[in-house]
Amino acid sequence: MMASRQSEAGPPQASGAQARQDLMDKLVGIVSSHVNEHLMAVVNRIIAGLLDATDPSANGGAMYQRVKSGNLLKENSYAFFHLACTALTDAVRKDLAALAPVSAKSAAPAAPLSLVPLEEMDNQVAFDAISRPFDVTCSDALATLSVRLGHMLGRDVLRMNQNPFRPQVFLMALQQAWVDFEPDAAGHGLIVPLLKPAILFEFAPMYEALNLAMLRKGVLPGSVDAYRIQKTDNAAAARAARAAEKAALSRRLKDFFGGGAEPDDGIPLIPDLPSMPQGNGGWRPSTAAGFDAPAAREAVPTRGGFAEAAKGPQPAPMSGGGSGGLLGMLGEMQKRMPQLPDAGAAPHNVFYLPRLKQSLPQGSLSRGDESTIDLLSRIFETVFLDDSIPPEIRDLIQFLQIPVLKAALSDKNFFFEEAHPARRMIDLLSRMGWEQRKSADDPLFQAMRRNVDLVGRDAGREQQAFAEAVADLEASIAADETIAETDIAGPIAKALKQEKAAEATRSAKTAVAMRLGGNGAVEIVDSFLEKKWTTVLTVAYTVEEDKPGAVANATRTMDDLLWSVKPKVTTEQRKELIGKLPGLLTTLNKWLDVIKWQDADRLQFFAGLAECHASIVRAPLDLSPARQLEIAVEAAQQDAIRRIEKEQAAAELEQAAQADEAIVTVDGLERGMWLEFVQPDASVRKVKLAWVSPLRSLFIFSTGARQEAFSLQGEALAQLCRDGKARVIQESGVVARVLSEAMNDPVPAVLSA
């Protein structure tokens, strides 16, 4: 998973030339889509311009040619549309391919050196001037695009005249399409004066889409949504790991019981269960009372209320060989099982699996049946030795030994299907045991007793009885969880409010930080954004769900403010500033009223802002148009580099967080898991994860039956994991854990319940 995330976070070069080429094709596709959507409107405006008889620049002869060409275009507009769409897309593709890394073009023969014709040079100079208004208007977006393209192609930041998406490429391609369309050479120059912003489509949305496409493919990624993406990826990785380990264990078990060939994953077949000697002795733990005595023993030392356990129903002689005879014998024994004791009473005459194997004649069991008994013995012993499960529930589970053994002997899916009813029942009972469901008045404890009795009494239809019992238990658990959610509704509502506020603050700080420092803005604006506009954006993010568009409005206002204090080197830019100022100031004041900033500092800020705007408008215009464009482009490019560097730095921090094992562990936690916390006095406290917030930043724990213990923020929980003061202790069901240990699984804890 880490490798996957790293490959996404780095440039496409890391994944090879094909990934780069795929992204380049995607970018060309975005251009093609934008052109196809907007070019017909451009064609109609060109037609209107050619047929405009009121144009003072048109004399008699020129007007005749314009009307002639205009009518030609009007009658064949769709033909020109398709011709121009192809020309624009091909021009972008050609310029983009020319920038590809040398290795991608090494197979092509080197083109001979030649002089550029004077006519072509003149054409370039002319279109430099024509495209200048477009370049100035889109300088910020073009600069960002140049930085990302340079990174994608393994180059330095591209210069303006290297960017394959610059307006000049489109204007020249459109002119060439017109030359190919208009057969009369006298009309070839007619649309050049019409190539201006009022007639052409807007480039800004296309540039935004191109930048977004590269961002999503990991080309200098931003970090606004990185927090949410990281949490989602880590949780998905944890689920995938659990699923993979579960599948691996299932394959091992199937190969073990099937005795087939070596599995495809290279895991060798297991000749014998670890720590389970074969033969009459069987596998008998030496630490558990009731599991360590021969059949003749009359009494067992009490443990958790168990007594006289050795006197359980003795095996009847097997009629017939193999599993069929064993199943028949178990059926007869089940009929003689003692009654389920009343709640709180000590059980007696409980049957124990290890003695069954010991009491049977040597060689009467197949290897598979012996292994089945051994595995189930280990499962039940694990429950019996688990002090986290109350004795009352351990007693109930012990009464399931014969029914579960019969179910496992008749259907080996018990071992490799978590949904198998008999296996599911053991897991459910042990899980509820961890929740300390031992009160005779507890509806869940009553459900446990009722269903254990149902399974234990029905010797003729184990599978169906288990299925009915599991359905009843799950329904009881679901009803209890509904009540539990109601009981902790207050803490959940509080946690959701905290998380929403934290996310809003984080998003606001990130958005402002990306725009601070080195952006050509005066210090008063930088200080204002950091101290006041962060609060505005926090409010906008908080109310976005109820008032869609609040974030976009606040962000656009911030960007307009930054734009307003940058140098304006053309008359058109200054006119635009004067036109935008009233609306900008109104919007600024509305947002500042929302956050109730009413002191003298607010008046001082607006006074300083007015001085800044006045100085921009009064500055002399003594620069040539070419120098004006050069200054605008340089400033925009520096802004883009600075902003993307900040985005990249933030993304690297997120990657470092993803590599933190504690954070990955916390992000992989799921509701219902059990954790162990070391208390200040060195004691250990076991709690259940009762609720996880949507962004996995807040966790509520309970001690069991609807009793909230405490809540923790994700960062604090990760630190406890890092310090060894918190760990997951039950991530899988008891059956999965025991089977994993028996099969020598290297990572048993990742099996899912």
Phi, psi and omega in degrees: 000317178300319179300320180296314181294323180294322180292328179284328185281336182270177179292156181299341179305328185296335181260011173100170182296329182294319178297320178296316181295322178298319179292320177298318177297323179295319179296317177296323178297322177296317177298312181301317180296317181294318181294314180299327183284327190246348188290326181298322176296323177296317179301317180296323178289327176295318178301314180298321179293319179293325183267007181283104183283349182273357181293118183293343183280351185265117174269189186299306181295318180294322180295322178299314181295321180295317180295319179298311180292323179297317178293322177300315180293322181296319181284338183232039186297322181291326177296316178293322179303310181292323178296316182290320178301315179296318182296318181295315181294317180296322181295317178295316181299321181295313180294323180292318179295328181293339180267355183302151179306152184302322182299329181283342182246006188296333183288337183281143179293144180294134180285140180293146178290141179207157178282144177282127181302147180300323180298319179292322178296317178299320180298318178299314181298317181298317182283339171301317180289320182294323184276353185301315179300323177293319181297318181294316182298322185253023188300319181296311182295321179294321179296315177299318179298321180295321179295314182292320179296318178300318179293316181298322185267006178071031180242176168288179178301131182289141171286163182304318183282001174259344184291118183290351180253011181294151183305326183301324179299318181290319182295316180292323178293322178294320177296319179295321177298322179293319178300319179290334183275317184275113182288338183272116182299335180294340182259005185294332183265006188290328185270352180302314178294344181271355180277078182220162186305327182293338183253322181287163176285165178283133180274336187303313179299325179293317179295322177298317179294322179294314178299319181295321179298317179290324178299316181291336177269008174089014178276101184050068187291150172275180185230013182299318181255010186297325181299311181295318181297318181300313181299316181296316181296316181296318179296317179296322179296320180296317179296319180296321179295318179296319180295320180294317180293322178297317179295321179296318178296319180299319179296319180297316180295319180296319178293322180295310181287329182277339181064028184276197182286171181297135183295164185292334184278007176084001179282121183291156175294148181264111184293323180215152177294135178299139177060024179232081181302141181271167178108191183298328182297325180065190178257115183231110176299146183261000186254349186251125175297137183095341178251001188240011186246145174290167186298330185284348184294140187265335184216157180232136177304140184291146175210115180061030177097355180279133177209157179052035186287338185285349183269018182302172182303128184275147181298138172275158178303141180284130175260107184091162182260174174073193184296327181299313178294322179295319179297319178297317179297318180295325178298318178294321179294322181298324180295335182262008179297144179292164178293148174294123184292159175296155180303129179093344180275148180285132179286162177212164179053042179275135179284141178235133187299316185303324182289336178298311182295324181292328186278345184274151179300144179298134179087357181281344180252143174287164179299321180296319180292321177298316180295322178299314179297318180298314181296316180294324176301318181292322178298311183291327177293322178301318177294317184297327182270356186276104181291346178286344178261125181301150180304325181300322181277326174300322178299317180298316183295325180298330179291351181267003187300310181294310179302320180291320178298317178299318180295319181288324178292323183275343182210101182291352176299344175309323187275336182232021171229112182296334182276359179303129187305317182294317179293318180299324182293318178299316180297318180296315181296317180292324178297315178290334174295320177298333179275006176061040178276085186232356180287136180296339180268353181288122180305325180289321177296321176297321178295321178299310180299316182300317185278329172297318178296320179301313182290318184293328183276336186266088184280348187263346184214067186302311186300314181292321179296317177298317181299316179294319180295317180296317179300318180293318179297315181295322176296320178295319179295317180299318179296320180293322181292327176298317177294320181297320179297322177295320182294328180253022180299322179299306177300325180294315179300319178295319180294319179297320179295317178297316182294319179298317179294319180294319180294320179298315179297317180297315181295320180295314180297321179295315182298319180288317182300326180293346186247359184268144171081124173067024182255014179081358180273155179286161185298326183297326180284318177302315180295319179298316181296317183291320187271326187244319185287337173300320177294319178300312181295324177299316177298318181298315178295325181292322184263002185303321182296321180275331181231080182304138180101351181297316180296315180299319181294314180294321179292317179297321178297318177299314180294323178294323178296315178298319179297323186293336183258007174274153181303141177245109191261002178231158178298322180297319179297320181290323175296321179296320179298313181298323180290328184273338188302314182302314179294321180296313182295324178296315181294319177302314182294324178297315180293322179292331173293326180298319181270005175059045173268101189235009186275185183295334180298329179294317178296321180294321179298313182291330175294315178295322178295321179296319177298318180298314180296321180296319180294327179293317183289327184274349183300140182294146178258076183250017180259146176290156179305321180296319180291324176300315179295319181299317179295316181298317182292318179299316180296317181295321181292321177296320176299316182296316180298314181298315183295317182289326175299319178294318178298317181294319179297319178295321179295323178294324176296320179294321178296321178297322178294323180294333180278351180284115184300324180294319180293318178299319179298313181296319180293339180270357180292144178229154181303136180100345177288155180249138180233158181241125180245134176273122182278165180303330179272014178076000174285163183246135180239127179258127182224159181257139176283107186270336183198142177234132181290159183305322179266007177058035178257347180225140184228133177249131182246153177225159179272359179147242189290089171057033178243105180293131179265303181189172176232154181221145171282155183302319181296319180293321179294319177298321179294321177297320177296320180297322183276359181076018181260000176212139178205154177281129182244342175217098180254342181232168175290161183299322181296314180298319181296315182293317179297320180298315178297319181294327180271010180059038177294128182289338181227071185293338188285351184264007175287137183275151180277000000 
